[in-house]
Amino acid sequence: MSKKLLSVVIPTYNMEAHLRRCLDSVTRDDIPSSLELIVVNDGSTDNSLAIMQEYAKKRPDIVNIIDKPNGHYGSCVNAALNVATGKYFRILDADDWFDTDALIELLRKIKLLDVDLIITPYREYLANNNVKSISSQSAKNFKDGALLDNLINENVDILSMHSMTYKTSILNQNGFFMQEGIFYTDTEYATYPLFFVKESIYFCLNLYQYDLTRNGQSMDFKNLISHRNDFYTILIRFFDNIEKITPIANKRLLGILIKYYYLILCCVPKNHTDEEKLRSIDCLLKAKCAHNQKIVYKKLLYLPILWKKFGLHFYLYGYIKQTFHLKNIIFRHE
């Protein structure tokens, strides 16, 4: 059996409608056995497990299945990290897919590679058959730490879960884990390992194909509202690690803060529990990074100041604005 160069975890919960497209892209006959697929069935109640088993029979040399109770996204990644044997590690969501030719080329490049982080561009598939490429024009001119600094300044969108492949030992040796039982922990994958990255490289391979057209995604507006407590949990971990903050981590923090303030002040009726949590975040923000507080307030048109002075919420305002420009500003992924 060939040595595994890349481990790819595919977290899966009730994805029978999309899973074949995903698995077809990573099990083509010409994909070498140096790939390791860890397909995690997260307590699905549909036919997802049966589909996984079908592909495990097709490519037993690369497909491994973990069948476990539902624990949400982070638990799937953590479970895969515990068994991953590849030199490098990355995530592929079950409703997205890889460009197969780009995957084969990445595996070829990895053979001679020993950096901590590989960054690759990706494509976003939007409504009305629109496709957007998230890439960097100048990354090839930078190396190591300068590469990350350049990408942060040039286009923060490219530094997301969809573009990042880490050396597995960097994750394991530094005890990286994602919180379990909540949504939006892909932000943690795209942030905390950067505390330990020393060398990075950019390859112009449009590997990840990110489908934003599916109804019911975690980034849908209704899901953002219903899972606002998950943002709180993620924010608390950020503040617990504030001393390690990096430029990219600071941008992640700002993005989550803006979403969280906006959801609670503008998108849900006034609620005591929400109010209490927002006040605790506001106090942490003022105490640990007051400059971010000013940015958040400005980004939200100073509505948080009216909330703090007069206890005002802006549910009607949020209802009107959610289909206009403010929503587009706020709900762009970090």
C-alpha positions as CSV (number, residue, x, y, z in Angstrom):
1,M,0.0,0.0,0.0
2,S,1.4,3.4,-1.0
3,K,2.1,6.0,1.7
4,K,-0.7,8.4,2.2
5,L,0.1,12.0,1.2
6,L,-3.2,13.7,1.8
7,S,-6.1,12.9,4.2
8,V,-9.4,14.5,3.3
9,V,-12.3,14.4,5.8
10,I,-15.8,14.6,4.4
11,P,-18.3,15.4,7.2
12,T,-21.7,14.1,6.2
13,Y,-25.1,14.5,7.7
14,N,-28.2,13.7,5.5
15,M,-26.4,14.5,2.3
16,E,-27.7,11.8,0.0
17,A,-28.8,14.3,-2.6
18,H,-25.2,15.7,-3.0
19,L,-22.8,13.0,-1.7
20,R,-22.4,11.2,-5.1
21,R,-21.2,14.4,-6.8
22,C,-18.7,14.9,-4.0
23,L,-17.4,11.3,-3.9
24,D,-17.3,11.1,-7.7
25,S,-14.8,13.9,-7.7
26,V,-12.4,12.2,-5.4
27,T,-12.7,8.5,-6.4
28,R,-12.0,8.7,-10.1
29,D,-10.0,5.7,-11.3
30,D,-6.8,7.7,-12.1
31,I,-6.6,9.2,-8.6
32,P,-3.6,7.5,-6.9
33,S,-3.8,5.5,-3.7
34,S,-1.7,8.2,-2.0
35,L,-5.1,9.8,-1.2
36,E,-6.9,8.9,2.0
37,L,-10.6,9.8,2.2
38,I,-12.2,9.7,5.7
39,V,-15.9,9.9,5.1
40,V,-17.7,10.6,8.4
41,N,-21.3,9.7,8.7
42,D,-22.5,12.0,11.5
43,G,-25.7,10.1,12.5
44,S,-27.4,10.5,9.1
45,T,-31.0,9.3,8.9
46,D,-31.1,9.1,5.1
47,N,-29.1,6.9,2.7
48,S,-25.8,8.7,3.2
49,L,-24.1,5.7,4.9
50,A,-25.2,3.3,2.1
51,I,-23.7,5.6,-0.5
52,M,-20.4,5.8,1.4
53,Q,-20.3,2.0,1.5
54,E,-20.8,1.8,-2.2
55,Y,-17.8,4.1,-2.9
56,A,-15.7,2.2,-0.3
57,K,-16.3,-0.9,-2.5
58,K,-15.3,1.0,-5.6
59,R,-12.1,2.4,-4.1
60,P,-11.2,0.4,-1.0
61,D,-7.7,1.6,-1.3
62,I,-8.6,5.2,-0.5
63,V,-12.1,5.3,1.1
64,N,-12.5,4.9,4.9
65,I,-15.8,5.3,6.7
66,I,-16.4,6.5,10.3
67,D,-20.0,5.9,11.4
68,K,-20.8,7.7,14.6
69,P,-23.7,9.4,16.4
70,N,-24.5,13.0,15.5
71,G,-22.1,15.5,17.0
72,H,-22.0,18.2,14.3
73,Y,-19.2,19.4,12.1
74,G,-16.3,19.8,14.6
75,S,-16.8,16.2,15.9
76,C,-16.4,14.9,12.4
77,V,-13.1,16.7,11.8
78,N,-11.8,15.7,15.3
79,A,-12.7,12.0,14.6
80,A,-10.9,12.1,11.3
81,L,-7.8,13.8,12.8
82,N,-7.5,10.9,15.3
83,V,-7.1,8.4,12.5
84,A,-5.6,10.4,9.6
85,T,-2.3,9.0,8.3
86,G,-1.7,11.4,5.4
87,K,1.2,13.8,5.4
88,Y,-1.3,16.6,4.9
89,F,-4.9,17.1,6.0
90,R,-7.9,19.1,4.7
91,I,-11.7,19.3,4.7
92,L,-14.2,18.8,1.9
93,D,-17.9,19.3,2.7
94,A,-20.3,16.7,1.4
95,D,-22.3,19.2,-0.6
96,D,-19.3,20.5,-2.4
97,W,-16.7,18.8,-4.6
98,F,-13.0,18.9,-5.8
99,D,-11.7,19.6,-9.2
100,T,-10.3,16.1,-9.8
101,D,-7.5,17.1,-12.1
102,A,-6.4,19.8,-9.5
103,L,-6.5,17.1,-6.8
104,I,-4.2,14.8,-8.8
105,E,-1.8,17.7,-9.4
106,L,-1.8,18.6,-5.7
107,L,-1.0,15.0,-4.8
108,R,1.9,15.1,-7.2
109,K,3.3,18.3,-5.7
110,I,2.9,17.1,-2.2
111,K,5.4,14.3,-2.8
112,L,8.3,16.9,-2.7
113,L,6.7,19.3,-0.2
114,D,7.5,20.0,3.4
115,V,5.7,23.3,4.3
116,D,3.2,23.7,7.1
117,L,0.4,25.1,5.0
118,I,-0.7,24.9,1.4
119,I,-3.1,27.5,0.1
120,T,-5.1,27.0,-3.1
121,P,-7.7,29.2,-4.8
122,Y,-11.3,27.9,-5.0
123,R,-14.5,28.6,-6.9
124,E,-17.9,29.7,-5.5
125,Y,-21.0,28.6,-7.4
126,L,-23.7,31.2,-6.9
127,A,-27.3,31.7,-8.0
128,N,-28.2,32.1,-11.7
129,N,-25.2,29.9,-12.8
130,N,-22.7,32.5,-11.7
131,V,-19.2,31.3,-10.7
132,K,-16.7,33.4,-8.8
133,S,-13.0,32.5,-8.5
134,I,-11.5,33.3,-5.1
135,S,-7.8,33.6,-5.9
136,S,-4.6,35.6,-5.5
137,Q,-2.8,37.3,-8.3
138,S,0.4,38.1,-6.5
139,A,0.8,35.2,-4.0
140,K,3.5,33.5,-6.2
141,N,5.8,36.4,-5.4
142,F,5.8,35.8,-1.7
143,K,7.1,33.0,0.5
144,D,6.7,31.8,4.1
145,G,5.3,34.5,6.5
146,A,5.3,37.1,3.8
147,L,2.8,35.0,1.8
148,L,0.2,35.0,4.6
149,D,0.7,38.7,5.3
150,N,0.2,39.5,1.6
151,L,-2.9,37.3,1.4
152,I,-4.4,38.9,4.4
153,N,-3.9,42.4,3.0
154,E,-4.9,41.4,-0.5
155,N,-8.0,39.3,0.0
156,V,-9.0,37.7,3.3
157,D,-11.6,35.5,1.5
158,I,-9.0,33.2,0.2
159,L,-7.9,32.3,3.7
160,S,-10.8,30.1,4.5
161,M,-11.5,26.4,5.1
162,H,-11.9,26.0,1.3
163,S,-8.4,27.0,0.5
164,M,-6.3,25.6,3.4
165,T,-4.4,22.3,3.5
166,Y,-2.3,21.8,6.7
167,K,0.5,19.4,7.5
168,T,-1.1,16.8,9.7
169,S,1.7,16.9,12.2
170,I,1.2,20.6,12.8
171,L,-2.4,20.0,13.8
172,N,-1.7,17.0,16.0
173,Q,1.5,18.1,17.7
174,N,-0.2,21.4,18.8
175,G,-3.4,19.7,20.0
176,F,-5.7,21.4,17.5
177,F,-9.4,20.6,17.9
178,M,-12.7,22.0,16.7
179,Q,-15.5,22.6,19.2
180,E,-18.2,20.0,19.0
181,G,-22.0,20.2,18.9
182,I,-22.1,23.6,17.3
183,F,-22.1,25.2,13.8
184,Y,-19.6,27.5,12.1
185,T,-16.5,25.8,13.5
186,D,-14.8,25.9,10.1
187,T,-13.7,29.3,11.2
188,E,-11.6,27.6,13.9
189,Y,-10.0,25.4,11.3
190,A,-9.1,28.5,9.2
191,T,-7.7,30.3,12.2
192,Y,-6.1,28.5,15.2
193,P,-3.6,26.3,13.3
194,L,-2.2,29.5,11.8
195,F,-0.7,30.2,15.3
196,F,1.8,27.4,14.5
197,V,2.4,27.8,10.8
198,K,5.9,28.9,9.9
199,E,6.2,28.0,6.2
200,S,3.4,28.2,3.6
201,I,3.1,28.0,-0.1
202,Y,0.5,29.0,-2.7
203,F,-0.4,26.8,-5.7
204,C,-2.6,28.1,-8.4
205,L,-4.9,25.1,-8.4
206,N,-8.7,25.7,-8.2
207,L,-9.2,22.6,-6.1
208,Y,-12.3,23.4,-4.0
209,Q,-15.7,23.9,-5.6
210,Y,-18.0,25.6,-3.1
211,D,-21.7,25.3,-3.8
212,L,-23.6,28.3,-2.4
213,T,-26.9,27.4,-4.1
214,R,-28.2,24.7,-1.8
215,N,-31.2,25.6,0.4
216,G,-30.7,25.0,4.1
217,Q,-27.0,25.7,4.3
218,S,-25.6,26.8,7.6
219,M,-25.0,30.2,6.1
220,D,-28.6,30.7,5.2
221,F,-30.1,33.7,7.0
222,K,-32.6,31.7,9.0
223,N,-29.9,29.3,10.2
224,L,-27.6,32.2,11.2
225,I,-30.4,33.4,13.5
226,S,-31.4,30.1,15.0
227,H,-27.7,29.2,15.7
228,R,-26.6,32.6,17.0
229,N,-25.6,30.9,20.3
230,D,-23.0,29.0,18.4
231,F,-21.4,32.3,17.4
232,Y,-21.2,33.2,21.1
233,T,-19.4,29.9,21.9
234,I,-16.9,30.5,19.1
235,L,-16.3,34.1,20.3
236,I,-15.6,33.0,23.8
237,R,-12.9,30.7,22.6
238,F,-11.4,33.6,20.6
239,F,-11.2,35.8,23.7
240,D,-9.7,32.9,25.7
241,N,-6.9,32.9,23.1
242,I,-6.6,36.6,22.5
243,E,-3.0,36.7,23.5
244,K,-2.2,34.6,20.4
245,I,-4.1,36.8,18.1
246,T,-2.7,37.2,14.5
247,P,-3.8,39.5,11.7
248,I,-5.9,36.8,10.1
249,A,-7.3,35.7,13.5
250,N,-8.3,39.3,14.2
251,K,-10.2,39.5,10.9
252,R,-12.0,36.3,11.8
253,L,-12.9,37.7,15.2
254,L,-14.2,40.9,13.6
255,G,-16.3,39.0,11.1
256,I,-18.0,36.9,13.8
257,L,-18.5,39.9,16.1
258,I,-20.3,41.8,13.4
259,K,-22.5,38.9,12.6
260,Y,-23.3,38.3,16.3
261,Y,-24.1,41.9,17.1
262,Y,-26.3,42.3,14.0
263,L,-28.2,39.1,14.6
264,I,-29.1,39.9,18.2
265,L,-29.8,43.6,17.7
266,C,-31.5,43.6,14.4
267,C,-32.9,40.1,13.6
268,V,-34.5,38.7,16.7
269,P,-37.1,40.2,19.1
270,K,-35.5,41.4,22.3
271,N,-34.6,38.4,24.5
272,H,-33.1,38.4,28.0
273,T,-30.6,35.6,27.3
274,D,-29.4,37.1,24.1
275,E,-29.1,40.5,25.8
276,E,-27.0,39.0,28.6
277,K,-24.6,37.2,26.3
278,L,-24.2,40.3,24.1
279,R,-23.3,42.4,27.1
280,S,-20.7,39.8,28.2
281,I,-19.2,39.9,24.7
282,D,-19.2,43.7,24.7
283,C,-17.4,43.8,28.0
284,L,-14.7,41.3,26.8
285,L,-14.3,43.3,23.6
286,K,-13.8,46.6,25.5
287,A,-11.4,45.0,28.0
288,K,-9.3,43.0,25.5
289,C,-9.4,44.7,22.1
290,A,-11.2,48.0,22.3
291,H,-10.0,49.0,18.8
292,N,-12.2,46.2,17.4
293,Q,-15.2,47.5,19.4
294,K,-14.9,50.8,17.5
295,I,-14.7,49.0,14.2
296,V,-17.8,46.8,15.0
297,Y,-19.8,49.9,16.0
298,K,-18.9,51.8,12.9
299,K,-19.6,48.8,10.6
300,L,-23.1,48.5,12.2
301,L,-23.8,52.2,11.8
302,Y,-23.4,52.8,15.5
303,L,-26.5,50.9,16.4
304,P,-24.7,49.2,19.3
305,I,-24.2,52.6,20.9
306,L,-28.0,53.2,20.8
307,W,-28.5,49.8,22.3
308,K,-26.0,50.4,25.1
309,K,-27.4,53.9,26.0
310,F,-31.1,53.2,25.6
311,G,-31.6,49.5,25.4
312,L,-32.9,49.7,21.9
313,H,-33.2,46.8,19.5
314,F,-33.8,47.2,15.8
315,Y,-35.9,44.3,14.7
316,L,-37.9,46.2,12.1
317,Y,-34.7,47.8,10.8
318,G,-33.1,44.4,10.4
319,Y,-36.2,42.9,8.7
320,I,-36.1,45.7,6.1
321,K,-32.3,45.6,5.6
322,Q,-31.8,41.8,5.4
323,T,-32.4,41.8,1.7
324,F,-30.4,44.9,0.9
325,H,-26.7,46.0,1.1
326,L,-26.2,45.6,4.9
327,K,-26.9,41.9,4.7
328,N,-24.4,41.6,1.9
329,I,-21.7,43.4,3.9
330,I,-22.2,41.4,7.0
331,F,-22.8,37.9,5.9
332,R,-19.9,37.5,3.6
333,H,-17.9,34.6,5.0
334,E,-14.8,35.8,6.9
